[in-house]
Every structure is written in structure tokens, then in C-alpha cells.
Amino acid sequence: MDVEWEDGFAINVSVDKRNTVVISANSEGLLSLAMQLKALADEEAGSHIHYDEYNSLEEGSSELIIEKTE
């Protein structure tokens, strides 16, 4: 799967005290996520995108995996 990123993207993922996942992103980050979710929708079930602070998220972010089912 081709993963596209808008120049200047910034994305942070955190889990708050109520165990709620919060995704915070600038416009470029939101556009990047939208393109990647669209690409994932065209993949086979079980395909996934793995995000963490070492390959795409801001430092200190929680890890995030989005997986396609069915």
C-alpha cells in the first residue's frame, strides 16, 4: 500500500485519564490520515497501518494501529 504524507504534517496520539484515544493533527496531518484511510479501504481484510513516534507520530505519542476488517 502506498502511504502518502502531506509536507509539514504533524500528528499526535494520546490516551487520556478516561482511557479515551485522542488524535490531534494539523491540517496536513489530517489530510495525510484521510488519504491513508482511503488507501486502506481498498486493501484486503487484515491489512493495517501502524503509526508510532519512530515513523510518523510526534515524539511521546501513543502507538496506533488501524486495521481493515471484512
N, C-alpha and C positions, 0 to 999 in steps of 0.2 A: 504494500500500500504506500502510495506517495504521501508523505506528510509535508504540508506546506505551512510556512510561517510568514506572517507579515513582518516587515522590518520594524524594529523597535518594540516588539511585543513584550509584555510583562504580565505574568500570571502567578498568583499566589493561592495555595490551597491550605486551609486550616480547619481544625476541628475545635469547636468552642466547648464551653463547660457543659452544655446540654447535649453534647455528642452530635451536634449539627455540623455538616460539612459546609464550609463557606469558600466559594471560588470568587476571588477578586481579580479583575483584569482591566487593563486599559483597552482602548478601542481596538488597537492592533491585536492584543491578546484575545479579545472576544471574537474578532474576525477569524483569527487562526483556529480557535477552538471550533467555530462554526464550520469552517472548511474541512477540518479533520473529522468532525462528527458526520458530515455529509459523505465523506470518503468511506468512513467505517460502515455506514448504512449500506453501501454497495458491496461489502465484503461478505464472506461466508460466516455462518454462525460459529462462535468460538473465537473469532478474530477480536483483537483488543488493541488498545493504545495505552501505553504505560508512561505516566508522567512522574518525574521526581526532580529534586533540586539539582541533580547531576546532568540532566539532559534537556530540561525545558522550563522548569519552575524556578521561582525566586528562591534564594537561599533561605532555609528554615521552613520551607513548605512541607506539608504532609504529602505522602505518596498518594497518587490517584491512578486507578486503573478503570478504564471504561471498556466494557465487553459487549459485543453484539450477541444476542440470543436469537434462537429460531431462525 
